[in-house]
Amino acid sequence: MKKLFTLTLALVASISFAFAQYVSEGPVTLLKTQVNGFTINIPKADSKSATTAISEYLAENGLVKPKTEDKYTSYKAQKLASIGDGTYDIYFKAVQKGKKKDVSSDIIFVCSLGNLNTISSSNDNYAANNIKTLVSKFPSAVEKYMLKQKIEDLKKQIESSNKEKAKNDKEIKKLQDKMSKANEKHNDLNKQLQDATNTLKNYTID
């Protein structure tokens, strides 16, 4: 029992450490003002895909009528139960890093009680932990979105491939018809040649 308790504590500690490493908290710049924000890096995601995916995820969680401010997507005076019972101004933006195979995006998330009075672990630890939990779900939301996009892209490629296959099948059918007619003509000419050759062999002049 003691070993199980120790193992549980170690597991909780390792999860807490991983979680702390996963979502960072610290000063960010918003509307030319330094405020508290929460940042998470999403590997293999460009900023456009990340922004669209997170916007869709937040819409599913009740946030509406987003605007763009200082390159942030913003939601003003809205409820978000996953953070708390208050009314919040919420901002996020995706900052792309690297290109192609090395691409990733830092997601910067800011939650304010209004007038850029941002939530932090020091002024509201409960809400800050809820924000970290919310932000930690962004990679899965982006991965899901990108998978859906990949499926749609593959469907389009398959549709294009099917059209190309149908076109090729049509061309093959034409070639097969030409080949069949050529074989018939070839066989007929061979028959005519054989008949003429046999006639010549048996031809006599009286």
One Martini backbone bead per residue (centre of mass of N, CA, C, O) as a GRO file, in nm:
protein
  206
    1MET     BB    1   0.059   0.063  -0.020
    2LYS     BB    2   0.305   0.248   0.003
    3LYS     BB    3   0.401   0.208  -0.289
    4LEU     BB    4   0.144   0.315  -0.424
    5PHE     BB    5   0.154   0.599  -0.299
    6THR     BB    6   0.434   0.673  -0.411
    7LEU     BB    7   0.363   0.631  -0.711
    8THR     BB    8   0.136   0.839  -0.720
    9LEU     BB    9   0.307   1.085  -0.645
   10ALA     BB   10   0.506   1.057  -0.882
   11LEU     BB   11   0.295   1.084  -1.103
   12VAL     BB   12   0.183   1.360  -1.025
   13ALA     BB   13   0.454   1.508  -1.044
   14SER     BB   14   0.511   1.442  -1.344
   15ILE     BB   15   0.254   1.573  -1.454
   16SER     BB   16   0.300   1.856  -1.337
   17PHE     BB   17   0.566   1.903  -1.482
   18ALA     BB   18   0.465   1.863  -1.772
   19PHE     BB   19   0.250   2.084  -1.754
   20ALA     BB   20   0.440   2.318  -1.688
   21GLN     BB   21   0.606   2.283  -1.957
   22TYR     BB   22   0.372   2.311  -2.160
   23VAL     BB   23   0.258   2.566  -1.994
   24SER     BB   24   0.328   2.894  -2.006
   25GLU     BB   25   0.405   3.184  -1.792
   26GLY     BB   26   0.383   3.538  -1.889
   27PRO     BB   27   0.494   3.799  -2.050
   28VAL     BB   28   0.305   4.001  -2.282
   29THR     BB   29   0.199   4.159  -2.583
   30LEU     BB   30  -0.086   4.396  -2.567
   31LEU     BB   31  -0.162   4.677  -2.695
   32LYS     BB   32   0.126   4.789  -2.591
   33THR     BB   33   0.103   4.585  -2.342
   34GLN     BB   34   0.205   4.439  -2.047
   35VAL     BB   35   0.105   4.104  -1.990
   36ASN     BB   36  -0.053   3.822  -1.901
   37GLY     BB   37   0.035   3.487  -2.021
   38PHE     BB   38  -0.023   3.191  -2.231
   39THR     BB   39   0.198   2.924  -2.350
   40ILE     BB   40   0.202   2.717  -2.654
   41ASN     BB   41   0.340   2.453  -2.840
   42ILE     BB   42   0.279   2.354  -3.189
   43PRO     BB   43   0.357   2.109  -3.374
   44LYS     BB   44   0.313   2.110  -3.720
   45ALA     BB   45   0.193   2.417  -3.713
   46ASP     BB   46   0.050   2.659  -3.861
   47SER     BB   47  -0.096   2.961  -3.799
   48LYS     BB   48  -0.355   2.929  -3.966
   49SER     BB   49  -0.449   2.654  -3.859
   50ALA     BB   50  -0.441   2.724  -3.558
   51THR     BB   51  -0.645   2.958  -3.562
   52THR     BB   52  -0.886   2.804  -3.680
   53ALA     BB   53  -0.899   2.573  -3.472
   54ILE     BB   54  -0.934   2.749  -3.213
   55SER     BB   55  -1.183   2.902  -3.303
   56GLU     BB   56  -1.361   2.650  -3.324
   57TYR     BB   57  -1.325   2.553  -3.032
   58LEU     BB   58  -1.438   2.814  -2.894
   59ALA     BB   59  -1.713   2.800  -3.032
   60GLU     BB   60  -1.792   2.524  -2.902
   61ASN     BB   61  -1.756   2.692  -2.608
   62GLY     BB   62  -1.929   2.986  -2.679
   63LEU     BB   63  -1.770   3.172  -2.855
   64VAL     BB   64  -1.831   3.499  -3.003
   65LYS     BB   65  -1.759   3.743  -3.212
   66PRO     BB   66  -1.486   3.786  -3.341
   67LYS     BB   67  -1.183   3.972  -3.338
   68THR     BB   68  -0.922   4.202  -3.448
   69GLU     BB   69  -0.623   4.261  -3.234
   70ASP     BB   70  -0.308   4.287  -3.266
   71LYS     BB   71  -0.324   3.982  -3.400
   72TYR     BB   72  -0.568   3.915  -3.232
   73THR     BB   73  -0.811   3.711  -3.112
   74SER     BB   74  -1.126   3.844  -2.997
   75TYR     BB   75  -1.327   3.840  -2.682
   76LYS     BB   76  -1.596   4.019  -2.547
   77ALA     BB   77  -1.768   3.976  -2.275
   78GLN     BB   78  -1.739   3.652  -2.184
   79LYS     BB   79  -1.825   3.326  -2.135
   80LEU     BB   80  -1.618   3.061  -1.956
   81ALA     BB   81  -1.652   2.787  -1.769
   82SER     BB   82  -1.353   2.666  -1.780
   83ILE     BB   83  -1.255   2.917  -1.599
   84GLY     BB   84  -1.541   3.055  -1.495
   85ASP     BB   85  -1.799   3.290  -1.375
   86GLY     BB   86  -1.713   3.509  -1.543
   87THR     BB   87  -1.627   3.794  -1.739
   88TYR     BB   88  -1.441   3.796  -2.051
   89ASP     BB   89  -1.137   3.880  -2.205
   90ILE     BB   90  -1.025   3.725  -2.508
   91TYR     BB   91  -0.696   3.617  -2.623
   92PHE     BB   92  -0.536   3.515  -2.941
   93LYS     BB   93  -0.227   3.379  -3.090
   94ALA     BB   94  -0.021   3.287  -3.375
   95VAL     BB   95   0.329   3.194  -3.381
   96GLN     BB   96   0.542   3.133  -3.621
   97LYS     BB   97   0.782   2.857  -3.657
   98GLY     BB   98   0.936   2.800  -3.909
   99LYS     BB   99   0.953   2.541  -4.173
  100LYS     BB  100   0.782   2.295  -4.276
  101LYS     BB  101   0.914   2.042  -4.097
  102ASP     BB  102   0.977   2.282  -3.858
  103VAL     BB  103   0.702   2.363  -3.793
  104SER     BB  104   0.546   2.601  -3.565
  105SER     BB  105   0.327   2.715  -3.284
  106ASP     BB  106   0.263   2.984  -3.085
  107ILE     BB  107   0.031   3.011  -2.820
  108ILE     BB  108  -0.133   3.307  -2.718
  109PHE     BB  109  -0.297   3.358  -2.397
  110VAL     BB  110  -0.558   3.588  -2.289
  111CYS     BB  111  -0.709   3.690  -1.968
  112SER     BB  112  -0.969   3.925  -1.891
  113LEU     BB  113  -1.163   4.152  -1.675
  114GLY     BB  114  -1.070   4.412  -1.798
  115ASN     BB  115  -0.856   4.649  -1.890
  116LEU     BB  116  -0.613   4.440  -1.884
  117ASN     BB  117  -0.697   4.250  -1.634
  118THR     BB  118  -0.508   3.992  -1.586
  119ILE     BB  119  -0.469   3.665  -1.546
  120SER     BB  120  -0.304   3.493  -1.272
  121SER     BB  121  -0.146   3.307  -1.032
  122SER     BB  122  -0.133   3.554  -0.826
  123ASN     BB  123  -0.457   3.656  -0.852
  124ASP     BB  124  -0.574   3.354  -0.985
  125ASN     BB  125  -0.511   3.033  -0.955
  126TYR     BB  126  -0.768   2.888  -1.045
  127ALA     BB  127  -0.801   3.022  -1.326
  128ALA     BB  128  -0.513   2.964  -1.428
  129ASN     BB  129  -0.543   2.654  -1.426
  130ASN     BB  130  -0.781   2.652  -1.623
  131ILE     BB  131  -0.626   2.776  -1.855
  132LYS     BB  132  -0.411   2.558  -1.881
  133THR     BB  133  -0.611   2.336  -1.948
  134LEU     BB  134  -0.722   2.467  -2.202
  135VAL     BB  135  -0.451   2.510  -2.357
  136SER     BB  136  -0.370   2.199  -2.351
  137LYS     BB  137  -0.602   2.139  -2.583
  138PHE     BB  138  -0.501   2.270  -2.850
  139PRO     BB  139  -0.333   2.048  -2.992
  140SER     BB  140  -0.578   1.859  -3.039
  141ALA     BB  141  -0.747   2.061  -3.200
  142VAL     BB  142  -0.540   2.095  -3.428
  143GLU     BB  143  -0.505   1.800  -3.505
  144LYS     BB  144  -0.800   1.755  -3.582
  145TYR     BB  145  -0.816   1.969  -3.802
  146MET     BB  146  -0.578   1.862  -3.980
  147LEU     BB  147  -0.711   1.587  -4.029
  148LYS     BB  148  -0.962   1.694  -4.172
  149GLN     BB  149  -0.801   1.833  -4.397
  150LYS     BB  150  -0.665   1.576  -4.502
  151ILE     BB  151  -0.923   1.428  -4.577
  152GLU     BB  152  -1.023   1.640  -4.780
  153ASP     BB  153  -0.772   1.626  -4.960
  154LEU     BB  154  -0.794   1.322  -5.025
  155LYS     BB  155  -1.071   1.336  -5.157
  156LYS     BB  156  -0.981   1.524  -5.388
  157GLN     BB  157  -0.761   1.336  -5.497
  158ILE     BB  158  -0.951   1.099  -5.556
  159GLU     BB  159  -1.137   1.249  -5.749
  160SER     BB  160  -0.912   1.317  -5.951
  161SER     BB  161  -0.822   1.022  -5.993
  162ASN     BB  162  -1.093   0.917  -6.102
  163LYS     BB  163  -1.098   1.100  -6.351
  164GLU     BB  164  -0.831   0.999  -6.467
  165LYS     BB  165  -0.917   0.702  -6.484
  166ALA     BB  166  -1.161   0.742  -6.670
  167LYS     BB  167  -0.995   0.862  -6.900
  168ASN     BB  168  -0.804   0.619  -6.935
  169ASP     BB  169  -1.022   0.407  -6.983
  170LYS     BB  170  -1.123   0.540  -7.242
  171GLU     BB  171  -0.857   0.519  -7.396
  172ILE     BB  172  -0.827   0.214  -7.369
  173LYS     BB  173  -1.088   0.144  -7.520
  174LYS     BB  174  -1.003   0.269  -7.786
  175LEU     BB  175  -0.746   0.095  -7.820
  176GLN     BB  176  -0.893  -0.178  -7.809
  177ASP     BB  177  -1.068  -0.128  -8.058
  178LYS     BB  178  -0.834  -0.081  -8.254
  179MET     BB  179  -0.697  -0.354  -8.199
  180SER     BB  180  -0.934  -0.530  -8.289
  181LYS     BB  181  -0.948  -0.419  -8.580
  182ALA     BB  182  -0.653  -0.485  -8.652
  183ASN     BB  183  -0.677  -0.790  -8.607
  184GLU     BB  184  -0.897  -0.842  -8.811
  185LYS     BB  185  -0.739  -0.733  -9.054
  186HIS     BB  186  -0.495  -0.916  -9.020
  187ASN     BB  187  -0.651  -1.185  -9.046
  188ASP     BB  188  -0.770  -1.124  -9.324
  189LEU     BB  189  -0.503  -1.089  -9.475
  190ASN     BB  190  -0.392  -1.371  -9.409
  191LYS     BB  191  -0.620  -1.521  -9.551
  192GLN     BB  192  -0.579  -1.398  -9.829
  193LEU     BB  193  -0.287  -1.495  -9.856
  194GLN     BB  194  -0.342  -1.797  -9.823
  195ASP     BB  195  -0.540  -1.822 -10.058
  196ALA     BB  196  -0.350  -1.714 -10.276
  197THR     BB  197  -0.125  -1.922 -10.229
  198ASN     BB  198  -0.297  -2.177 -10.288
  199THR     BB  199  -0.386  -2.092 -10.568
  200LEU     BB  200  -0.099  -2.074 -10.685
  201LYS     BB  201  -0.020  -2.371 -10.641
  202ASN     BB  202  -0.287  -2.470 -10.820
  203TYR     BB  203  -0.198  -2.327 -11.068
  204THR     BB  204  -0.301  -2.358 -11.409
  205ILE     BB  205  -0.204  -2.381 -11.757
  206ASP     BB  206  -0.372  -2.480 -12.053
   0.00000   0.00000   0.00000
